[in-house]
């Protein structure tokens, strides 16, 4: 959690790379408030990312539902084409076409 990280910064300033302990008294006074504001920013960012994650997961579920319905439609249409070609075509060839009935062939 971010609060633990800020406490760690306050407790171990010499252990951090490229960290210069504040020599100015004002810097020393404002350092904790800057860390607190940093923690607040991180918390807001985390909340925002969690919200985006929930939206993305919902979008994924919607896409999966759409995919399933499309796959079902494709299966129905494939079956319809199979029935038309294998079962009905033999019966249709027995009857004259519209063009023959109209006298064009």
N, C-alpha and C positions, 0 to 999 in steps of 0.2 A: 504494500500500500504506500501511496505517496507520502503520508504523514511520517511513516517510519523512515523513509529516505531523507526527509528534511531534518529529522532529529539526528540522523547519522551524520549529516553534513555539519550540524552544530557541534556534535561531540568529537568528531575526528577530522578537523580541518587540515591537519598536517599530513594525513594519509592520502589525501586526494592529489592526483597529478595536476600540475599547473594551477594549484590553488595558493593564492597569497592571502594570508590572514590579514584582515583589514587593519591598517595602521591608523587610519583616521577614526576618531571617536564617532562621528556621524555615520560612517560606513558600518561601524560595529553595531550601532543602535538600529539602523535600518535593515541590516542583513536578515534578522528573523522575519520582519514583515515582508521582505521580498520573497523569502522562502515560503511563507504562508500564502502569499498571492500566487506563487508558482504552484503550490499544492492545490489551490482552488482552481487554477487553470487546468491542471492535470485532471482533477476530478470532473470538471465540466467536459473536458475532451473525452474522458472515459465514458461519461453518460451519453454524450453525443454518438460515440462509436457504438455503444450498446444499442442505441435506438436505430442506428443505420443497420446494424446486424440483424435486428428483429425485422426491419423492413425488407432486407435482402432475403432472409429466410422465408418470409411470407411470399415474396415474389417468386422464389424458387418453388414453393409449394403450388402456387398458381400455375407456373409453367409446367410442372410435372402433371397437374390435373389436365391441363390443355393437351399435353402430349398423349396422355392416356386416352382421352376422348378422340383425338385424331387417329391414334392407332386402332381404336375400335371401329371408327368410320372406315378406315382403309381395309380392315379385315372384312367388314360387311360388304363393301364394294367389290373386293377381290372375290368373295364368295358369290356375289351376284353375277359377276363376269363369268366365273366358272360355270355357274348354272346356265347362263345364257348360251355359252359356247358349247358345253357338253350335252346339255339336256334339251335345250330349245332349238338349237340350230338344225338338228336333224329333222325336226317337224317343220321348220320354216322352209327348208329346201324343197319340200313337197308342193308348196303353194307357189303360184307365179308372183313375180315381183310387181310392184306398182307400175314400173316402166312397161313391163309386158302387158299388163292389163290396160294401160293407156294406149298401147299400139306402137310404142317407140322401138321395140326390139323384135 
